[in-house]
Amino acid sequence: MRDSRLELPQGTLDLLILKALALEPLHGWAVSERLQQISSDALQVQQGSLYPALHRLERHGWVKAKWAISENNRKARFYELTKQGQKQLEAEVAAWRKLAAVVDHVIDVA
């Protein structure tokens, strides 16, 4: 039986993280769990990919982070989407949908 997990195409992790944070501020582990839950376990983002992506998004100014106490009483960095991040999310969603439509068209026609 094949593994039902999917490999993310290059560049899609940022989009998915921005989307997860659009709902509410989350700490890194919660971002990973949200993506796994929403995808019905098809996506499992490893810490080695997640935290560099969160730091990259922070450097771009698309998310901001602050220390707070998590649901299990531990100190954690919570990431929140900025206004610039919301605009970036909208742009990336539009680009993703356009690309997906073109790929679908090619698959259907070819």
N, C-alpha and C positions, 0 to 999 in steps of 0.2 A: 504494500500500500504506500502511495506517495505521501510525503509530508505536505500538509495543507497550508503551511506557512509560505508567505510570499516574500521575495526579495524586492526591496524598494529600488526603483530606478533612480539613478543619480539625480540629486537635487530635489527629490520629493519629500525628504525628511523635514526640511525647513518648512515647507508648506503644511505638512501634517502637524508639526509642533505649533505653528502659528494658529492653526484652526483649533487645536485643543485648548490653547490659551485664550482664544476669543470668548470662550464661555465663562471662564473665571481664572483667577490666579492659581497656579499649582506649583508644587515643588517637583523636582526632576523625576523622582520615582513615580509620582502621581501622573505625570505626563505620559510616561511609558505605560503605566497600567491603563490609563484612559484609552490610548491608542489600541492596546491589546484587546480591551473590552469591546470597544466600538467595532473593531474588525473581526469580532468573534474568534479571537486568538490567531487570526491569520498573520497579524503583524506583531512581532516581538522586537522592540527596539533595545539593543544592547547598550549598557552604560558607556561603553567605549565609543559609541556613535552619538548617543543622546547628549552627553554633557559637552563635548566639543561643539555640537550644533547649537545648544543653548547659549554657550559663550560667544559663538559667532553671531547669533541673532542679537545678543546684547551689544556687541561691538558695533553692529550696524545701526543700533538705536531702535530696533524693532520690538525688543522686549526690555523691561527693566526688572531688576531683582532686588529683593530685600529679605533680610533674615526675619524669621518668625518661628513660632512653635507649631509643629505638625500635629495631626490628629492623634499620633501616638506619643505625644509629649516630647518630641525631639526637636532640636534646633535645625532648621532647614532653610535653604534659599528658595523663596517663592518667586516665580517668574510671572510677569504680567505684560500683556500686550500694550504697547504705546499707541498713540494716534498714528504715528508713522508706520508702526507695525500693522495696524488695521488697514491702512492704505496698501501696504505691501501684500497683505493677505488677499485683498480684493484683486490686485493685479495678478498675483500668482494663480488664484482660482480661475480668473478669466483666461489666462494663458493655458492652464491645464485643460480647461474645457475645450478650448479651441484646438489644442493638440490632439486631445482624445477624439474629437469629432473628425479630424482629418485622418487619423489612424484608422478609425472605424470605417470611414469611407473607402480608404485604400484597401482594407481587408475585404470589404463587401464587393468592391469592383474588380479587384485583381484576380 
